[in-house]
Amino acid sequence: MAIATMTTKGQITIPKEIRDALRLQPGDRVDFVLGKDGRAVLRPATRSIMDLCGMLKHNGPPVTVEQMNEGIARAVAEHVLKSMS
């Protein structure tokens, strides 16, 4: 368990094992989220786009950029038609 002590100015140094686990670097921003149960969760607010790799799962066959663009164009056209009616 990692423990930190708050200074009189309200500052806390995040323990190294937590910084390492969250891959925090100097200058990174951190969010503190207070849950309904009174627990506070600390999470990195500064992330690299590469951290998103693998977050979305696609179980079908791979699609080309052209197929993605066609799908986006279809969705936009449907949205425009719905908003006009």
DABELBEL-V87619 format. One record per pair of residues at least 12 apart in sequence whose ideal C-beta (glycine too) atoms are under 6 Angstrom apart, sorted by the first residue. I is the first residue (numbers start at 0). J is the second residue. Records with the same first field share a line. If there is no record, write none. Layout:
# DABELBEL-V87619
I=J  J
This chain:
# DABELBEL-V87619
1=14  16  17
21=43
27=45
28=44  45
29=41  44
30=42  44
